[in-house]
């Protein structure tokens, strides 16, 4: 149950407004009517044993701490008909993520001030008996009050040191770019894990770029881009401090929060304290802080990396299937990874049973692989500059702005459609909303007006309904805790698909109107799920620990193509609509990454984007002929990303850039002149042609 303004919770807390909403509940601003003070109320509606236990752990941790840089819990209770609730100090201010969105990267002085305050909070936490580990330090979890006071918030993944039990399901998540390598899989975390995350947070706050993921750095030898390459005006001293805090080997980081605090303030660095017997020799061989990687020919490094692989992967099968190669998460601008945590107002996510459909196999299936719960984002390559012809349309855009409401269970649609229109997401203010316009860019209309934003959409085959993702504040590699909603174009009503924490996005409606396939993070790693209207069932089609995303239907609804990540390469695979008979569709060699497939309406061709494995080159558009098995690179100026083919098969809509922000372009096949139909000076993305009736 979602609480609304004016509701009285627990006969004491009067709800004033919703601060944010995610997959597990919401955070509210309320007034404690007993004491007459404003408080923040955190809600957990996902009450499985593990998640409920972790929520109680957060309450216990926060109730026992008193520090000026940490929030204080004043109440914790469970309501049988609602959920679990934490009541804590309300901090009137903003987090670092919001500050970067508004004003851009912070100053060096501000980074030092925030870093020192966070270190003081961590020193306090780590000195508790037993020690308290935060394990989720990132931009959104450092909040700054309107008076300038810095707070470390959100202890949803916190852990007390010395716990011998296996990490709880509800606390296993990690954030790519911020989490140290030991936090992946079942490896042990300690105080130095928080030091890594704080260093990564300061790196992002100063540069506006998420740093390269720690696991990719540790396993594949991908190097951290020096901070000053992104922002040369940052002093060498501060850059060196932050980069040392982000060493992949915990023995080479600052060993305590006090050490990091002293380094931030420019004090002489104390001797490195070694926290484990196995790190003694490594510490003795430590190299200077401005060197980011260990020598590749070091036998000790090889042993360390082998142990890391075994701990994280649970065996060589995982390593062979998920080795992320040279993907560099730092290539994607930070603003495209930041998310809000607000879902469409009035929409209450529901859960449904999972059931697998059974269709006859036609091709040999790949061996099944047990899921491995990791969270490494497949990053869309950075856009490079091109100079296609651009046309701009008026900015006085009429808005339909339907009111989101819950309605009965979604139903399949008939075949048919609308006119030559394109839906796309456009960032206005701080979030993205969905617009439609004719293919020449005329008559744009805003069709969503949701506080959390909307994007990543697809049309029903009759063109009368649109499934979309929310919340959405801009183009992103993934959408944590987002859900899928169906908008009826005639009534303006919305309805949710079955929901679970993690994030659902990239939906694709089957051409027969009977199913929807989408990417989900509900298993901790991106997987492809199928929703069937006839029985409201959910089926994990990819069903492995290997990342799978970008699903696209064949025109006869019998097969699905998708992108997967294997051995450091993005590949396009195919499977039947029931998830069987998985096989690599294209075998074009090991030098390319291929992703974002789109099936032509006649079923004879497939289009997809291709770049090199380092993701350093702008993406080209490739066509694949199913009849001949040949593929061809089109001469459309690069980059070409997220292609959608018009219903008549003659045109494509896609995302590209002229060196500024992503825009939507259309182009006649095979090699026409690109024309921009974008409406916003900010980001326009996720094009989707409306079906023709």
Order of alpha helices (4+ residues) and beta strands (2+ residues): beta-beta-beta-beta-alpha-beta-beta-beta-alpha-alpha-beta-beta-beta-beta-alpha-alpha-alpha-alpha-alpha-alpha-alpha-alpha-beta-beta-beta-beta-beta-beta-beta-beta-beta-beta-beta-beta-beta-beta-beta-beta-beta-beta-beta-beta-beta-beta-beta-beta-beta
